[in-house]
Amino acid sequence: MLAVVGDDAVHRVEGLPGEPAPVGLTLALGRLRALGVTGLRIALPAPGHPLGLSGPPEFNARALEAGEAVVGHGAALGLVPRVREAGPGGDVHVEVVWHCLPVREAPPADVPSLGEAERELAEALREATEVLTRLDVAGSGPVAEAAIDAYRARAEPGRQVLAPGYPPRAVRVLELAQRVGALVSLARTNGHGGAVSASEMAARREALRPVERTARRAQVAAYNSVVEERERGVR
């Protein structure tokens, strides 16, 4: 269980059918399995982009506010997290309360296949680097490469970006999505470089928006690939 959520937060689930009060995550996962959930999909929605969601509007609205959600496969239930700090001064801990809500049984919105995600990421990385270099934006070109290399070097040796059982392509896609995400973050935070005019800054934002969207789509495709493969195998 710690391998899934880490040990730096307390997790509880409320609103589970048959459970009148919030329960711990271990019990909640067992209850979800008993209710028919055979897998969990991640959703990473953003304004104007309900990535990974299937409705209804109430669930989508809560997921959009949180910026993330988990959607059950096999039973029409989903979970939306609310993160807060709790405890007295000097003993504050992070608490995550997952709200269980009904979801619509429909394909998740805008999730590509792993093959599509890999091709889109490669193209997005190339285009973004070209555009940002042309705008002379800090966080592109050699600066970005050096920073991204440092980011990758800080990763734990032999770390697993996905749990055992995922296809190798999912690992490649997620690592590339993280690389693209690092480029976006660097371009947004490492100053304006030569993009000093309003039009150049707007061009930078426009260049980054589809790249960030592509990276999020690829992350969802990678994380959900095991469930997607299982679903295709049943058909």
C-alpha positions in Angstrom: 0.0 0.0 0.0 2.8 2.4 0.8 4.2 1.8 -2.6 1.0 3.2 -4.1 0.4 6.3 -1.9 3.7 6.9 0.0 3.9 7.4 3.7 3.8 11.2 3.9 0.0 11.6 4.1 -3.1 10.0 5.8 -5.6 8.8 3.2 -9.3 8.3 3.9 -12.3 7.6 1.6 -15.8 8.9 2.3 -19.1 8.2 0.5 -18.4 4.6 -0.3 -21.7 2.6 -0.8 -22.3 0.6 2.4 -19.9 2.7 4.5 -21.7 5.3 6.6 -18.4 6.9 7.7 -15.0 7.6 6.1 -12.7 4.5 6.0 -9.0 3.9 5.5 -7.6 3.3 2.1 -7.0 -0.4 2.5 -10.6 -1.1 3.5 -11.8 1.3 0.8 -10.0 -0.6 -2.0 -11.4 -3.9 -0.7 -14.9 -2.4 -0.7 -14.4 -1.1 -4.2 -13.3 -4.6 -5.4 -16.4 -6.1 -3.7 -18.5 -3.6 -5.6 -17.1 -4.8 -8.9 -14.2 -2.4 -9.5 -11.5 -4.3 -11.4 -9.2 -1.4 -12.2 -8.6 2.3 -11.6 -8.0 4.9 -14.3 -6.4 8.3 -13.6 -7.9 11.5 -14.9 -5.9 14.8 -15.1 -8.5 17.4 -16.2 -7.7 21.1 -16.8 -10.0 24.0 -17.8 -11.4 23.3 -21.2 -9.9 19.8 -21.2 -11.8 17.1 -19.3 -8.9 14.6 -19.8 -9.8 11.1 -18.6 -13.3 12.0 -17.4 -16.6 10.5 -18.6 -19.2 12.4 -16.5 -21.6 13.2 -15.0 -21.2 17.0 -14.6 -21.0 16.9 -10.8 -18.1 14.4 -10.8 -16.4 16.3 -13.7 -16.7 19.6 -11.8 -15.2 18.2 -8.6 -12.4 16.6 -10.6 -11.7 19.8 -12.5 -11.5 21.7 -9.2 -9.0 19.1 -7.8 -7.1 18.8 -11.0 -7.2 15.0 -10.7 -9.5 12.0 -10.1 -9.6 8.3 -10.2 -12.3 6.5 -12.2 -13.2 2.9 -11.5 -13.3 0.2 -14.2 -16.0 -2.5 -13.8 -18.3 -0.4 -11.6 -19.5 3.2 -12.1 -17.7 4.8 -9.2 -15.0 7.4 -9.1 -12.8 9.1 -6.4 -11.9 12.8 -6.2 -9.2 13.9 -3.6 -9.3 16.9 -1.3 -5.9 17.6 0.3 -5.5 19.5 3.5 -3.2 19.9 6.5 -4.5 18.7 9.9 -3.2 18.5 13.5 -2.0 20.8 16.2 0.9 23.2 15.7 4.2 21.3 15.5 2.5 18.1 14.6 0.8 19.0 11.3 0.3 16.2 8.8 -1.2 16.0 5.3 -4.6 14.4 5.0 -6.2 13.3 1.8 -9.9 12.7 1.8 -11.2 10.9 -1.3 -14.8 11.5 -2.1 -16.5 8.5 -3.8 -19.1 9.6 -6.4 -21.0 7.9 -9.2 -19.6 8.2 -12.7 -20.9 7.6 -16.1 -20.0 4.4 -17.8 -18.5 5.7 -21.0 -15.0 5.9 -22.6 -12.8 8.5 -20.9 -12.3 11.8 -22.7 -9.4 12.4 -25.0 -7.1 9.5 -23.8 -4.8 8.4 -26.6 -3.3 5.0 -27.1 0.4 4.5 -26.0 1.5 4.5 -29.7 -0.3 7.8 -30.4 1.0 9.4 -27.2 4.6 8.4 -28.0 4.4 9.9 -31.5 2.7 13.1 -30.2 5.2 13.6 -27.5 8.2 13.3 -29.8 6.6 15.8 -32.2 5.6 18.2 -29.3 9.1 18.1 -27.8 10.7 18.9 -31.2 8.2 21.7 -32.0 8.4 23.3 -28.6 12.1 23.4 -28.5 12.3 25.0 -32.0 9.7 27.6 -31.1 11.2 28.5 -27.7 14.7 28.6 -29.1 13.5 30.9 -31.9 12.0 33.2 -29.2 15.2 33.0 -27.2 13.4 31.9 -24.1 15.3 30.8 -21.0 14.5 27.1 -20.5 14.9 26.1 -24.2 17.8 24.7 -26.2 21.1 23.9 -24.3 19.8 25.5 -21.0 16.8 23.1 -21.0 18.9 20.1 -21.9 21.3 20.8 -19.0 18.5 21.3 -16.6 16.6 18.3 -17.7 19.7 16.1 -17.5 20.2 17.3 -13.9 16.6 16.6 -13.2 17.0 13.0 -14.5 20.3 12.6 -12.6 18.5 13.4 -9.3 16.2 10.5 -9.8 16.9 7.5 -7.7 19.0 4.9 -9.4 16.9 2.1 -10.8 13.7 3.8 -9.7 10.5 2.5 -11.2 8.2 5.1 -12.7 5.5 2.6 -13.0 4.6 -0.5 -10.9 5.6 -4.0 -12.2 3.3 -5.4 -14.9 3.1 -2.3 -17.1 4.2 -2.7 -20.7 7.7 -1.3 -21.5 6.2 1.2 -23.9 4.2 2.7 -21.0 7.4 3.3 -19.1 9.0 5.0 -22.2 5.9 7.2 -22.7 5.8 8.3 -19.1 9.5 9.1 -19.0 9.2 11.2 -22.2 6.1 12.9 -20.8 8.1 13.9 -17.7 10.8 15.2 -19.9 8.4 17.3 -21.9 6.8 18.5 -18.6 10.2 19.5 -17.4 10.7 21.6 -20.5 7.4 23.3 -20.1 8.2 24.1 -16.4 11.6 25.4 -17.2 10.3 27.7 -20.0 7.6 29.1 -17.6 9.8 29.7 -14.6 13.3 30.5 -15.8 12.7 34.1 -16.7 11.6 35.6 -19.9 14.8 35.4 -21.9 14.5 37.4 -25.0 10.6 37.2 -25.0 10.3 40.8 -23.6 7.4 42.1 -25.7 3.8 41.2 -25.0 3.5 39.5 -28.4 6.5 37.4 -27.8 5.3 36.4 -24.3 1.9 35.5 -25.8 3.7 33.4 -28.4 5.5 31.5 -25.7 2.2 30.8 -23.9 0.6 29.6 -27.1 3.6 27.4 -27.8 3.5 25.8 -24.4 -0.2 25.2 -24.1 -0.5 22.4 -26.6 2.8 20.9 -25.4 1.5 20.8 -21.8 -1.7 19.3 -23.0 0.1 16.6 -24.9 2.2 15.7 -21.9 -0.8 15.3 -19.7 -2.6 13.1 -22.3 0.5 10.9 -22.4 0.7 10.6 -18.7 -2.9 9.4 -18.5 -2.3 7.0 -21.4 0.7 5.5 -19.6 -0.9 5.2 -16.2 -4.1 3.7 -17.6 -2.4 1.3 -20.0 -2.8 -1.8 -17.9 -6.5 -1.3 -17.5 -6.9 -0.4 -21.2 -5.1 -3.6 -22.2 -7.1 -5.7 -19.8 -10.3 -4.2 -21.2 -9.3 -4.9 -24.8 -8.4 -8.5 -23.9 -12.0 -9.1 -22.5 -13.6 -7.9 -25.7 
